[in-house]
Amino acid sequence: MSWFRRKDKNIQTENSEKKDIKEGLWVKCPSCRQILYKAELMQSNNVCYKCGYHFRIPAASYIDILLDTDGRQQHFQGIKPLDPLKFKAQKKYGDQIIAAQQKTGHNEAVQVFEGLMFERPIVVAVMDFSFIGGSMGSAVGELLAKSADLARANNTPLIIVSASGGARMMEGAYSLMQMAKTSAKLSQLADAKIPYISIMTDPTTGGVTASFAMLGDVNIAEPGALIGFAGQRVIKQTIGADLPEGFQRAEFLLEKGFLDLIVPRDDLKKQVAEILDILHAKT
């Protein structure tokens, strides 16, 4: 207890002698507890360079990871969420929408881009967890449906990057209907023999997992991603038993056959491109 002895001996440090460490320069890894230099962490695609833990990143970062720099075009930016039920709890749903739009700079929790992956045309739809938890409302369903239509019209592969807490219950049944809507659109894509690759990040849960996220021709997850339908507490109370270690994590799901691959973020673009080459060769 050196602080106590310093106080007892009346030892004080002048402010001018104290080292000034700027806030925001360092980040603690939730997995290995190491202190990471933020600039180096960003250079490694926000993957801990000590243990490989994947930090959550915004939707725009996945666009940069997956698409070539040239030839990008964003679509359907004018689609916005509505408040058909005039839902109000502790906070009005309409106010939540406005706050999320101001926070993210986007109208909804999905961004749709057309671009090139190693010069191969693709359509990419990326969910943003920072927009009301990436929840799936009617506008999110419409954006994903339109991304599937765009891929089918242009005969190009579709990639959806999921990050969501599930259905947006402030829209009630309108939200739940998006599970069927997105699934139907992906069925049309499959009938046209156009590849669809699903990439699940941390977290991918609820109605998103129960619909389009698990319907890929190839289902991929990032290391350690939380993927499931109901929460662990609800499942444990329902079955009345303890859950196995690592339950609902990507590695557990891969072992049980729910996933095809776990791909680190740094290898994501290369791995997806190789999968598309294989699928293209079989069509």
Buried (B, 14 or more C-beta within 10 A) or exposed (E): EEEEEEEEEEEEEEEEEEEEEEEEEEBEBEBEEEEBEEEEBBEBBBBBBEEBBBBBBBBBBBBBBBBBEEEBEEBBEEBEBEBBBEBEEEEBBBEBBEEBBEEBEBBBBBBBBBBBBBEBBBBBBBBBBBBBBBBBBBBBBBBBBBBBBBBBEBEBBBBBBBBBBBBBBBBBEBBBBBBEBBBEBBEEBEEEEBBBBBBBBBBBBBBBBBBBBBBBBBBBBBBBBBBBBBBEEEBBEEEEEEEEEEBBBBBBBBEEEBBBBBBEBEEBBEBBBEBBEEBEEEE
